[in-house]
Amino acid sequence: MNLQKLQVFLTLCETLSYTETAEHLYISQGNVSKQIKALEKELGVLLFDRNRRHIRITKEGEVVEKYAKKILENYQQMIAEVGQLQEKEDRRLLLHGIPSMPFYAIISEMANFKKHHPTFEVNVEEEEADVLLDNLLKHKCDIIFARQFNETLPENVEKITIDQDCWVVVLPSSHQLADKESISIEELKSETFLQLSEQTQLLQPFLELCHLNHFEPQITYKGNRINMIIDLIENDLGISLMMEKMVRPFERKNIIWRPLDIKKDSMMVLMKLKENQSEAVRQFWQEMQDKYEKK
């Protein structure tokens, strides 16, 4: 059963005229007759008595009319509710970002966007770096904020670079290398390292730096809490290679940091699925493009 048949049937119930029904629905009288006969055949009953000069609805037709009205009313309510939900989704922006996102520009960008677009629902959630792209591909969020070291992206993903960061060596203030302006990887071969774990996606790039310089680092701690690593360094339990902007908030600690004498910056990027064209996502993405890609 399709809704068109029910609409034709209910209109004919009101007009009791094939001509008026056809005019009201902008179809031919033949199409009206065809739809009614098809519905009668489907239900196995006569819906109208056509033996008189004017057609008359049968008792069976009256029963069908009662339920047909409910069916169409429910359908219209469903369309309205789905439309409201789609409108809400269209105005929602959900961003998943790495735990260290407060160290970068993204938080202020999200706050400014919400301030200038108060009708949009803007949400930010923290996720570990190793699940961000998967969350995006599985439509668990609209946009992700992630760190990237020149990795390739799936064809259906686009990105905007909004910030960057560089490696630094974080040392106790009393360390023998603390007075140097910059430090080479070779000078760190005998050090004990305290590093962020695989989940942060900073461990593998760190290991690659060491392997390029032909040594296997001695790692005595791996974790996800930056403040824990800073406390361990402050207590002279090792050193760490970190991103500079992640260390800056700890400048009052009894630590120092020095740049590495290499250039291997990380890009801080926004990513979204190309197919996601909701109003909120489209507006935010355009503003970020205008600000960062036209510099």
C-alpha positions in Angstrom: 0.0 0.0 0.0 1.3 3.4 -0.9 0.3 6.8 0.6 -0.8 8.2 -2.8 -3.6 5.6 -2.9 -4.7 6.6 0.6 -4.6 10.3 -0.3 -6.8 9.7 -3.4 -9.2 7.6 -1.4 -9.6 10.1 1.4 -10.1 13.0 -1.1 -12.8 11.0 -2.9 -14.4 10.3 0.5 -14.7 14.1 1.0 -15.8 15.0 -2.6 -17.7 11.9 -3.6 -16.8 13.1 -7.1 -14.1 11.7 -9.4 -14.0 15.1 -11.2 -13.5 17.1 -8.1 -11.0 14.7 -6.7 -9.0 14.8 -9.9 -9.0 18.6 -9.9 -8.1 18.8 -6.2 -5.1 16.5 -6.7 -4.1 17.7 -10.1 -4.4 14.3 -11.7 -6.7 12.8 -14.3 -10.1 11.2 -13.5 -8.7 8.0 -15.0 -5.8 8.1 -12.5 -8.3 8.5 -9.7 -10.3 5.5 -10.8 -7.1 3.5 -11.3 -5.9 4.3 -7.7 -9.2 3.4 -6.1 -9.5 0.1 -8.0 -6.0 -0.8 -7.0 -6.7 -0.1 -3.4 -9.9 -2.1 -3.5 -8.1 -5.0 -5.1 -5.3 -4.8 -2.5 -7.9 -4.8 0.4 -10.3 -7.2 -1.2 -13.3 -5.0 -0.6 -15.5 -2.5 -2.4 -14.9 1.0 -1.0 -17.5 2.9 -3.0 -21.0 2.0 -4.2 -21.0 3.0 -7.9 -24.5 1.6 -8.8 -26.2 5.0 -8.3 -25.9 8.3 -10.0 -23.8 9.6 -7.2 -21.1 7.4 -5.6 -21.5 6.4 -2.0 -18.9 5.1 0.5 -19.5 1.6 1.7 -19.4 0.4 5.3 -16.0 -1.2 4.5 -14.9 2.1 3.0 -15.9 3.9 6.3 -13.6 1.5 8.2 -10.8 2.1 5.8 -11.4 5.9 5.9 -10.9 5.9 9.7 -7.6 4.1 9.6 -6.4 5.9 6.5 -6.7 9.2 8.3 -4.6 7.9 11.2 -2.0 6.6 8.8 -1.6 9.9 7.0 -1.7 11.9 10.2 1.0 9.6 11.7 3.1 10.0 8.5 2.9 13.7 8.6 3.9 13.8 12.2 6.8 11.5 11.4 8.0 13.8 8.6 7.7 16.9 10.9 9.6 15.2 13.8 12.3 13.9 11.4 12.6 17.4 9.9 13.1 18.9 13.4 15.7 16.3 14.2 17.5 17.0 10.9 17.4 20.7 11.5 18.9 20.2 14.9 21.6 18.0 13.5 22.3 20.6 10.8 23.0 23.2 13.5 25.2 21.0 15.7 28.9 20.9 15.6 30.8 18.2 17.6 34.6 18.4 17.7 36.8 15.6 19.1 40.3 16.7 20.0 43.5 15.5 21.5 43.9 16.0 25.3 46.6 18.6 24.7 44.2 20.9 22.7 44.1 23.6 25.4 47.7 24.3 24.5 46.7 25.4 21.0 44.4 27.8 19.2 41.5 25.5 18.8 39.8 26.2 22.1 39.6 29.9 21.5 38.4 29.3 17.9 35.5 27.1 19.2 34.7 29.7 21.8 34.7 32.5 19.3 32.5 30.5 16.9 30.0 29.8 19.6 30.0 33.5 20.6 29.3 34.7 17.0 26.8 31.9 16.2 24.7 31.4 19.4 22.0 29.4 17.5 24.5 26.7 16.8 25.1 23.9 19.3 28.8 23.6 19.8 30.4 20.7 21.7 34.0 19.7 22.3 35.1 16.3 23.6 38.5 15.0 24.5 39.8 11.8 22.9 43.2 10.1 22.7 45.0 10.8 19.5 45.0 7.2 18.2 41.2 7.0 17.9 40.4 10.4 16.5 40.5 9.6 12.8 38.5 6.4 13.3 35.9 8.5 15.2 35.7 10.8 12.2 35.4 8.0 9.7 32.7 6.4 11.8 30.7 9.6 12.0 31.1 9.8 15.8 32.0 13.5 15.4 31.9 16.2 12.8 35.4 17.5 13.0 38.6 16.4 14.7 41.6 18.4 16.0 44.7 16.3 15.7 48.5 16.4 15.4 50.0 15.4 12.1 53.6 14.6 11.0 53.0 14.6 7.2 50.8 11.6 7.2 48.5 10.9 4.3 44.8 11.1 4.7 41.9 9.0 3.3 40.5 10.5 0.1 37.2 11.4 1.7 38.9 13.6 4.4 40.0 17.2 4.1 42.1 19.2 6.5 43.1 22.8 7.5 46.4 23.5 9.3 45.7 26.0 12.1 48.9 25.7 14.2 52.2 24.0 14.5 54.7 22.9 17.1 58.2 21.7 17.4 60.3 19.2 19.4 62.1 20.4 22.5 64.2 18.6 25.1 62.8 19.0 28.6 65.4 18.8 31.3 65.8 19.3 35.1 67.2 22.8 35.7 70.4 21.3 37.1 71.0 19.1 34.0 74.5 19.4 32.4 72.9 20.3 29.1 70.7 23.1 30.6 73.1 25.9 29.5 73.1 25.0 25.8 71.0 27.0 23.4 70.1 23.9 21.4 70.7 20.2 21.8 71.4 17.5 19.3 69.8 14.0 19.4 73.3 12.5 19.6 73.9 14.2 23.0 70.9 12.3 24.4 71.9 8.7 23.7 72.8 7.9 27.2 69.8 9.7 28.8 66.8 8.1 30.6 63.6 9.1 28.8 60.1 9.8 30.2 57.7 9.9 27.3 54.1 10.2 26.3 52.6 6.9 25.3 51.5 5.4 22.0 47.9 6.7 22.5 49.2 10.3 22.1 50.8 9.4 18.7 54.0 11.1 19.9 55.9 8.0 20.9 56.5 6.7 17.4 57.8 10.0 16.0 60.1 10.1 19.0 61.4 6.6 18.4 61.9 7.4 14.7 64.1 10.4 15.6 66.2 8.2 17.8 66.5 5.4 15.3 67.5 7.9 12.6 70.4 8.7 14.9 71.3 5.0 15.4 70.3 4.4 19.0 67.5 2.7 21.0 66.3 5.1 23.8 66.1 3.9 27.3 62.5 4.7 28.3 61.6 4.2 32.0 58.2 5.8 31.9 55.4 6.0 29.3 52.0 7.6 30.1 49.4 10.1 28.9 49.7 12.7 31.7 52.0 15.5 30.8 52.0 16.9 34.4 53.2 13.5 35.7 56.2 13.5 33.3 57.0 17.2 34.2 57.0 16.2 37.9 59.3 13.3 37.3 61.7 15.5 35.3 61.6 18.1 38.1 62.7 15.4 40.5 65.7 14.5 38.3 64.3 11.1 37.2 64.9 11.6 33.5 64.3 13.9 30.5 61.7 14.0 27.8 61.2 15.0 24.2 58.0 16.9 23.9 56.2 19.5 21.8 57.2 23.1 22.9 53.6 24.4 23.3 52.7 21.6 25.6 55.6 22.5 28.0 55.1 26.2 28.2 52.4 26.1 30.9 54.9 24.5 33.2 57.5 27.3 33.0 57.3 27.9 36.8 58.4 24.4 37.5 62.1 23.6 38.2 62.7 22.5 34.6 64.0 24.0 31.4 63.5 23.1 27.7 65.8 23.6 24.8 65.1 23.2 21.1 66.5 20.2 19.1 68.9 21.2 16.4 66.6 19.5 13.8 63.5 20.7 11.9 60.6 18.2 12.3 57.6 20.2 13.2 54.2 18.8 13.9 51.1 20.3 12.2 48.0 20.9 14.3 45.1 20.3 11.9 41.4 20.2 11.7 39.9 17.4 9.7 36.4 16.6 8.4 34.7 14.3 6.0 34.2 16.0 2.6 30.6 14.8 2.5 29.7 16.5 5.8 28.0 19.7 4.6 25.7 20.5 7.6 25.1 24.2 8.2 27.2 24.4 11.3 30.1 22.4 10.0 30.1 24.3 6.7 30.1 27.7 8.4 32.9 26.8 10.9 35.0 25.2 8.1 34.6 28.3 5.9 35.7 30.6 8.7 38.8 28.5 9.5 39.7 28.4 5.8 39.3 32.2 5.5 41.5 32.7 8.6 44.3 30.1 8.2 44.5 29.2 4.5 44.7 32.8 3.2 47.6 33.8 5.5 
